[in-house]
């Protein structure tokens, strides 16, 4: 039902951009890129989980990387590649993809690390763990009522830089939780973190399309969606690998709360580096959709 409702909203409110003649499908590019990305995702999803030999996982990752590199070289010679990497020359889209990917690595790690910490590290039941982590969705919904005003007031660059710092600080704070931490404290932390993460996703996604021509919107959507899924998978792989490394470092064969703490701190540091990318944006980046520069100009005239 939710998917059907989303389909109706898209057809109702999003204007369709038609082309006189659709470009030919780059079937070979689709094949090698799809196989390469699928191999990378498969390897990343199984990295550090112990479900298959490490050599097998690394083989899948290497095979996928070779195919992806082959596609990148091939795409440079095509007029209509299946994934148009030339769109990365647009500053706002480039920051959305690169900075957003770094930030999503932390989110991908959070989705696996938080439930595991509550259940394996703290000994909570799946039901109680779910009731706590559900607060993140509540925070995300609450953010929707404030996103437009915050973007107009601060602009994409300032909001993304500041919110990156806030989000990664909250993620690092998750590493300070212990089995004796009151449930109310955990609930509030997850609630605020959900609000902050959703704000970041909204800004990253909106800004990425701000300077894209309507004719290139489909290609930009494909590019950003691909980057999103890959970065989330990388986050899961990084989380699993850090957990295993921390456990190996302690010479233990089972996870403890400290292992999850280290994981939150590591992925938080990775996500924090996205602030360096967002800080390089122009002050009025994405102003065509945020309205930030217009608001600033009207405020100056009023003064």
C-alpha positions in Angstrom: 0.0 0.0 0.0 2.8 2.4 0.8 4.5 1.7 -2.5 1.2 2.3 -4.4 0.7 5.6 -2.6 4.2 6.6 -3.5 3.6 5.7 -7.1 0.5 7.9 -7.1 2.3 10.8 -5.5 5.1 10.6 -8.1 2.7 10.5 -11.1 0.6 13.3 -9.5 3.2 15.8 -8.5 6.4 15.1 -10.5 6.4 16.4 -14.1 7.5 13.8 -16.7 10.3 14.9 -18.9 9.9 13.3 -22.3 12.6 13.0 -25.0 12.0 12.9 -28.7 14.1 9.8 -29.1 15.3 7.7 -26.1 19.0 7.0 -26.3 20.1 3.4 -27.1 20.6 1.1 -24.1 24.2 0.4 -23.2 23.6 -3.3 -22.7 27.2 -4.3 -22.3 27.9 -1.4 -19.9 24.8 -2.4 -17.9 26.1 -6.0 -17.8 29.6 -5.3 -16.6 28.6 -2.5 -14.2 25.7 -4.5 -12.8 27.8 -7.6 -12.3 30.7 -5.6 -10.8 28.5 -3.7 -8.3 26.6 -6.9 -7.4 29.9 -8.7 -6.7 31.2 -5.7 -4.6 28.0 -5.6 -2.6 28.0 -9.3 -2.1 31.6 -9.2 -0.8 30.9 -6.2 1.4 27.8 -7.7 2.9 29.8 -10.8 3.9 33.0 -9.1 4.9 33.8 -10.0 8.5 30.7 -12.1 9.1 32.5 -15.5 9.0 29.8 -17.0 6.7 32.4 -17.9 4.1 36.2 -18.0 3.8 37.9 -14.6 3.8 39.6 -15.6 0.5 36.3 -16.1 -1.2 35.0 -12.7 0.0 38.1 -11.0 -1.2 37.9 -12.7 -4.5 34.3 -11.4 -5.0 35.5 -7.9 -4.0 38.4 -8.0 -6.4 36.4 -9.4 -9.3 33.8 -6.7 -8.7 36.4 -3.9 -8.5 38.0 -5.0 -11.8 34.6 -4.9 -13.6 33.8 -1.5 -12.1 37.1 0.0 -13.2 36.6 -1.5 -16.7 33.2 0.2 -16.9 34.7 3.6 -15.8 37.2 3.5 -18.7 34.6 2.3 -21.1 32.1 5.0 -20.1 34.5 7.7 -21.1 34.2 6.7 -24.8 30.4 6.5 -24.9 27.8 9.2 -25.7 25.0 7.6 -23.7 26.5 5.3 -21.0 24.2 3.4 -18.7 25.7 5.4 -15.7 26.8 8.9 -16.7 29.8 9.7 -14.5 30.3 13.1 -16.2 27.5 14.4 -14.0 30.0 14.3 -11.2 31.4 17.6 -12.6 28.4 19.4 -11.1 29.7 20.6 -7.6 26.4 20.0 -5.7 25.9 16.5 -7.2 29.5 15.6 -6.6 29.3 16.7 -2.9 26.0 14.9 -2.6 27.5 11.6 -3.9 30.9 11.7 -2.3 30.0 13.4 1.0 26.7 11.5 1.2 28.5 8.2 0.7 30.9 8.8 3.5 28.1 9.8 5.8 26.0 6.8 4.8 28.9 4.4 5.7 28.2 5.5 9.3 24.5 4.9 8.9 25.0 1.5 7.3 27.1 0.6 10.2 24.6 1.9 12.7 21.8 -0.2 11.3 23.7 -3.4 12.2 25.6 -2.2 15.2 22.8 -0.7 17.3 20.4 -3.7 17.3 23.4 -6.1 17.9 24.7 -4.0 20.7 21.3 -3.9 22.5 20.7 -7.6 22.0 24.1 -9.3 22.0 26.0 -6.7 24.1 23.3 -5.6 26.5 21.3 -8.8 26.6 17.9 -7.2 25.7 15.2 -9.1 24.0 14.5 -8.4 20.3 11.2 -6.9 21.2 12.7 -4.5 23.7 15.5 -3.7 21.3 13.0 -2.9 18.6 10.9 -0.7 20.8 14.0 1.4 21.5 15.4 1.6 18.0 11.9 2.5 16.7 12.5 5.9 18.2 14.8 6.7 15.3 11.9 6.5 12.9 9.9 8.8 15.1 12.7 11.4 15.0 12.9 11.1 11.2 9.2 11.8 10.9 9.4 14.8 13.2 12.2 16.2 11.1 10.0 16.5 8.0 8.0 19.3 9.6 11.1 21.5 10.1 13.4 20.6 7.1 12.2 23.3 4.7 12.5 26.1 7.2 16.0 25.1 8.4 17.3 24.8 4.8 15.9 28.3 3.9 17.4 29.8 7.1 20.9 28.2 7.1 21.5 27.1 3.5 22.7 23.6 2.4 26.4 24.1 3.1 26.1 25.5 6.7 23.4 23.0 7.6 25.2 20.0 6.2 28.5 20.9 7.9 26.9 21.6 11.3 24.6 18.6 11.1 27.4 16.3 10.2 29.2 17.3 13.4 26.0 16.8 15.4 25.2 13.4 13.9 28.7 12.0 14.2 28.9 13.2 17.8 25.6 11.5 18.6 26.9 8.3 16.9 30.0 8.5 19.0 27.8 8.9 22.1 26.2 5.6 21.2 29.6 4.1 22.0 29.4 5.4 25.5 26.2 3.4 26.3 26.5 0.6 28.7 24.1 -2.2 29.9 23.3 -0.1 32.9 22.3 3.0 30.9 18.6 3.8 31.5 16.3 2.9 28.7 15.0 6.5 28.6 18.5 7.8 27.9 19.0 5.3 25.1 15.5 6.1 23.7 16.2 9.9 23.7 19.6 9.4 22.1 18.2 7.3 19.3 15.3 9.7 18.8 17.6 12.7 18.4 20.0 10.8 16.2 17.1 9.7 14.0 16.1 13.3 13.6 19.6 14.4 12.7 20.3 11.6 10.3 17.0 12.2 8.5 17.8 15.9 8.2 21.2 15.0 6.6 19.6 12.6 4.1 17.0 15.2 3.1 19.6 17.9 2.5 22.0 15.6 0.7 19.3 14.2 -1.6 17.7 17.6 -2.4 20.9 19.5 -3.0 22.2 16.8 -5.3 19.5 17.6 -7.9 19.4 21.3 -7.4 21.7 22.1 -10.4 20.8 19.2 -12.7 19.1 19.9 -16.0 15.7 18.2 -16.4 17.0 16.1 -19.3 19.7 14.7 -17.1 17.5 14.1 -14.0 17.0 10.4 -14.8 20.8 9.7 -15.1 21.4 11.7 -11.9 18.8 9.6 -10.0 20.5 6.4 -11.2 23.9 7.7 -10.1 22.8 8.8 -6.6 20.7 5.7 -6.0 23.7 3.5 -6.9 26.0 5.4 -4.6 23.5 5.2 -1.8 23.2 1.4 -1.9 26.9 0.8 -2.3 27.8 3.1 0.7 25.2 1.5 2.9 26.7 -1.9 2.1 30.2 -0.6 2.8 28.9 0.6 6.2 27.6 -2.9 7.0 30.9 -4.5 5.9 33.0 -1.9 7.9 30.9 -2.5 11.0 31.3 -6.3 10.8 35.0 -6.0 10.2 35.6 -3.6 13.1 33.6 -5.8 15.5 35.7 -8.8 14.5 38.9 -6.9 14.7 38.1 -5.5 18.2 37.1 -9.0 19.4 40.4 -10.5 17.9 42.4 -7.7 19.6 41.0 -8.7 23.0 41.7 -12.4 22.3 38.1 -13.2 22.8 35.6 -15.4 20.8 32.4 -13.5 21.7 31.3 -9.9 21.5 31.3 -7.5 24.4 29.9 -3.9 24.8 33.4 -2.5 24.2 33.5 -4.0 20.7 30.4 -2.0 19.8 31.8 1.1 21.3 34.9 0.9 19.2 32.7 0.3 16.1 30.6 3.4 16.7 33.7 5.5 17.2 35.4 4.2 14.0 32.4 4.7 11.7 31.6 8.0 13.4 35.1 9.2 12.4 34.6 8.0 8.9 31.2 9.8 8.6 32.7 13.0 10.1 35.1 13.4 7.1 32.1 14.2 4.9 32.0 17.6 6.6 35.3 18.5 4.8 33.5 17.9 1.5 30.4 19.9 2.4 32.6 22.8 3.7 34.1 23.2 0.2 30.7 24.0 -1.3 29.8 27.6 -2.3 27.8 29.5 0.4 24.8 29.6 -2.0 25.1 26.0 -3.2 21.7 24.7 -4.2 20.0 28.1 -3.6 17.7 27.5 -6.5 15.8 25.1 -4.4 16.7 26.1 -0.8 15.9 29.8 -1.3 18.7 30.6 1.2 20.4 33.3 -0.9 17.1 35.1 -1.6 16.2 35.1 2.0 19.7 36.5 3.0 19.4 39.2 0.4 15.9 40.2 1.6 17.1 40.3 5.2 20.0 42.6 4.3 17.7 44.9 2.4 15.4 45.0 5.4 18.4 45.9 7.7 
